[in-house]
Amino acid sequence: MSREVKVLVDIRALVGEGALWDEQAQVLYWVDILSSALYIYDPATGQNRSYDVGQHVGTVVLRRSGGVMLALANGFAEYDLASGKVTILSDPESHLPGNRFNDGKCDPAGRFWAGTMAYEKPSTQGTLYRMDADHSVHKMLGNIAISNGIVWAADKQTMYYIDSLAYSVRAFDYDNSNGNISNERVAVSVPREMNIPDGMAIDADGNLWVAHYGAGCVRCWNPHNGQLLDQIDLPARQITSCAFGGEKLDTLFITSAAQQLDAAALAKQPLAGSLFSVKPGVTGTLTYRFAG
């Protein structure tokens, strides 16, 4: 099987993020955080539609009732694709103007998890939150530097989560009935020379595909023993997120960032910020949707 990396959208996204596959519409959602842009990429046509959501956007999730939810600089929000209307449902950090929401996803029961980080010098200012179907918001973890990738095992008993500056993937026992987590441990310890773990996807075998910011690659890790299984190299250094999609869920879509790259760096990485794809030889899992 070919593992050729394809450039799907040649764009200089400042911080491409939040890759998410919609198996019903057969399109990929993704965002450019610092450009306040939501994108919908259609593999059938190659079109990449753009929506200005009016503020920095950390991630996007689908809703069971249709449409999308966003984690914005100013909190959890509904977004109407047709009208462009943003409705903030909860802003748990209205008292922290120096923070913004970053990555997040929905759990198997349809709760929306997303975390925050500081705009400047992130250390312990971030928090991981969970929004339930009734729109109540719960603080799940504190003292987070850069809240990033989050996925759930197929048996709905384990949650995996990345705080990027901890250089690890944490595992938690997960209770699907109420969304509680417990028994925190390190599933994957990332050597610092491998660069920052960022967004993450889980495949049908339960292995974790992690975007490594600054390393120019996505790496596959076994969360049960912490071993590195695979690596896909990309023509950009700042790799930010990945998601399985396509008709057979056998395509890995990968986002990247062009932020903080000067002219010399961009000359060496002209594809920084682009959207890529590759067939890694494994299949992924379906996207969970928000129940509220």
C-alpha positions in Angstrom: 0.0 0.0 0.0 1.3 3.5 -0.9 2.1 5.7 2.0 2.5 8.8 -0.2 1.7 12.0 1.7 -0.7 14.1 -0.3 -1.2 17.9 -0.1 -5.0 18.4 0.0 -5.2 22.1 0.7 -2.1 24.3 0.1 -2.8 27.1 2.6 -0.7 28.9 5.1 -2.9 28.3 8.2 -1.4 30.0 11.2 -2.5 27.1 13.5 -4.4 24.4 11.6 -6.1 22.2 14.2 -9.1 20.2 15.2 -9.3 17.7 12.3 -12.6 15.9 12.5 -14.3 13.5 10.0 -18.0 13.6 9.3 -18.9 10.1 8.0 -22.4 11.1 7.1 -21.5 14.0 4.8 -18.0 12.5 3.9 -16.2 15.8 4.6 -13.5 16.9 6.9 -13.9 19.7 9.4 -10.8 21.6 10.6 -9.9 25.0 12.0 -7.2 27.7 11.8 -7.2 28.8 15.4 -5.5 32.2 15.1 -7.3 33.1 11.8 -10.8 32.5 13.5 -11.6 30.2 10.6 -13.6 27.0 10.4 -13.0 24.9 7.3 -14.9 22.1 5.6 -12.9 20.1 3.1 -14.7 17.9 0.6 -12.4 15.1 -0.7 -14.8 14.5 -3.6 -14.4 17.9 -5.0 -11.3 19.3 -3.4 -13.2 22.3 -2.2 -12.2 23.8 1.1 -15.0 26.0 2.3 -14.1 28.8 4.9 -16.3 30.3 7.6 -15.2 33.3 9.7 -16.5 32.5 13.3 -15.5 35.9 14.7 -12.9 34.8 17.3 -10.1 32.4 17.8 -11.4 28.8 17.5 -9.8 25.9 19.2 -11.8 23.0 17.9 -15.0 21.9 16.2 -17.3 18.9 17.0 -20.5 17.6 15.3 -24.0 17.5 16.9 -26.3 14.6 16.8 -29.1 17.1 16.1 -27.2 18.5 13.1 -24.7 21.3 12.8 -21.6 22.0 14.9 -20.3 23.1 18.2 -17.1 25.1 18.7 -14.7 25.7 21.5 -13.8 29.4 21.1 -11.6 31.9 22.9 -14.7 32.9 24.8 -16.1 29.4 25.6 -18.3 26.7 24.4 -20.6 27.8 21.5 -23.2 26.7 19.0 -22.4 27.7 15.4 -25.0 28.0 12.6 -23.2 27.2 9.3 -26.0 28.8 7.3 -26.3 32.1 9.0 -22.9 32.3 10.7 -24.5 33.0 14.0 -22.4 32.2 17.1 -24.2 31.5 20.4 -22.0 31.3 23.5 -23.4 28.6 25.8 -20.8 28.8 28.6 -17.6 30.8 29.2 -16.0 29.1 32.2 -12.9 31.3 32.0 -14.5 34.8 31.5 -12.3 35.9 34.4 -9.1 34.8 32.5 -8.8 37.0 29.4 -5.3 35.7 28.8 -6.6 32.2 28.1 -8.3 30.6 25.2 -9.8 27.2 24.4 -7.7 24.8 22.4 -8.3 21.2 21.3 -11.2 19.0 22.2 -13.6 16.2 21.2 -16.8 14.5 22.2 -16.8 11.3 24.3 -18.9 8.2 23.5 -21.9 9.5 25.4 -21.9 12.8 23.5 -20.2 15.1 26.1 -18.0 17.8 24.7 -14.5 17.9 26.3 -12.2 20.8 25.6 -9.3 22.5 27.4 -7.7 25.8 27.7 -4.2 27.4 27.5 -2.6 30.7 28.0 -1.8 32.9 25.0 1.6 33.8 26.5 4.0 31.6 28.3 1.7 28.6 29.0 2.6 26.7 32.2 -0.2 25.8 34.5 -2.9 28.2 33.6 -5.0 25.7 31.6 -8.0 23.5 32.5 -9.8 20.6 30.9 -13.6 21.0 30.9 -16.5 18.7 30.1 -19.8 20.1 28.7 -22.7 17.7 29.2 -25.8 17.4 27.0 -27.7 19.8 29.3 -24.9 22.4 28.7 -23.6 22.2 32.3 -19.8 22.6 32.4 -17.5 20.7 34.7 -13.8 21.2 35.5 -12.1 17.8 35.1 -8.4 18.6 35.3 -6.4 21.7 36.4 -2.8 22.9 36.2 -2.7 22.2 32.5 -0.1 23.9 30.2 -1.5 23.3 26.7 -4.6 21.2 26.6 -4.5 19.0 23.5 -5.4 15.6 22.0 -8.1 13.6 23.6 -9.6 10.2 22.6 -11.5 7.2 24.0 -10.9 3.5 23.7 -13.4 1.4 21.9 -14.6 -0.3 25.1 -15.4 3.1 26.5 -13.4 2.4 29.6 -10.3 4.4 29.0 -9.7 8.0 28.1 -6.4 9.2 26.7 -5.3 12.9 27.0 -2.4 15.1 26.1 -1.1 18.1 28.0 1.6 19.0 25.4 4.2 20.4 27.8 4.0 17.3 30.0 5.5 15.3 27.0 3.2 12.4 27.7 -0.1 10.8 26.9 -2.1 10.2 30.1 -4.6 7.5 30.5 -7.6 7.6 32.8 -10.3 5.1 33.8 -13.4 6.5 32.2 -17.1 6.0 33.3 -19.3 6.4 30.2 -22.4 6.6 32.4 -21.5 9.8 34.1 -18.3 11.1 32.4 -16.1 10.7 35.5 -12.4 9.9 35.1 -10.0 8.4 37.7 -6.8 6.4 38.1 -4.5 8.8 36.2 -1.3 7.2 34.8 1.2 7.8 32.0 0.5 5.6 29.0 3.2 7.1 26.7 6.2 9.0 27.8 7.6 11.1 24.9 11.3 11.9 25.0 11.8 15.6 24.6 14.0 15.2 21.6 10.9 13.8 19.8 9.3 17.2 20.2 5.9 18.2 21.5 2.9 15.8 21.4 -0.1 17.7 20.0 -3.4 16.4 18.6 -4.3 12.7 18.5 -6.4 10.1 16.9 -7.1 6.4 17.8 -7.2 3.6 15.3 -9.3 0.4 15.2 -6.6 -1.5 17.0 -6.5 0.9 19.9 -3.2 2.5 19.0 -2.7 6.3 19.3 -1.6 8.4 16.3 -0.1 11.6 17.7 0.9 14.8 15.8 4.3 15.9 17.0 4.7 19.7 16.8 8.2 20.7 15.7 9.1 17.2 14.6 7.5 17.1 11.2 5.7 13.8 11.8 2.8 11.8 13.1 3.9 8.9 15.3 1.9 5.8 16.3 2.2 4.7 19.9 1.0 1.6 21.7 -0.7 3.0 24.9 -0.5 -0.4 26.7 3.3 -0.6 26.7 4.3 2.9 25.6 6.2 1.6 22.6 6.6 3.6 19.3 5.1 1.6 16.5 5.2 3.8 13.4 6.1 7.2 12.0 4.9 9.2 9.1 7.1 12.1 8.0 5.6 15.3 6.5 6.8 18.3 4.5 6.2 20.7 7.4 7.6 20.8 10.9 4.7 22.1 13.0 2.2 19.2 12.8 -0.8 19.8 15.0 -3.7 17.3 14.7 -4.8 14.2 12.8 -8.1 12.3 12.2 -9.1 9.1 10.4 -11.6 9.5 7.6 -12.6 8.6 4.1 -15.2 6.0 3.1 -13.2 3.2 4.7 -11.8 5.3 7.5 -8.4 4.4 6.2 -7.1 7.9 5.4 -5.3 9.9 8.0 -6.0 13.7 7.6 -3.2 15.9 9.1 -3.2 19.6 9.9 -0.1 21.9 10.4 0.8 25.4 11.4 2.8 28.3 9.9 2.8 30.5 13.0 6.1 32.0 14.2 7.9 31.1 11.0 10.0 33.8 9.4 10.6 34.2 5.7 13.7 32.0 5.8 11.8 29.2 7.6 8.8 29.5 5.2 11.2 29.2 2.3 12.3 25.9 3.6 8.8 24.8 4.5 6.5 26.3 1.8 3.8 23.8 2.8 3.6 24.9 6.4 0.0 25.4 7.4 -1.3 23.0 4.7 -3.8 20.1 5.1 -2.3 16.7 4.3 -3.5 13.1 4.0 -1.9 9.7 3.9 -3.0 6.1 4.0 -1.1 4.6 7.0 -2.3 1.0 6.5 -4.7 0.9 9.3 -8.3 2.1 9.9 -9.7 4.5 12.4 -12.9 4.9 14.4 -16.1 6.9 13.9 -16.4 10.4 15.3 -18.6 10.9 18.4 -21.2 13.7 18.3 -22.4 16.1 20.9 -25.7 15.0 22.4 -26.9 18.4 23.5 
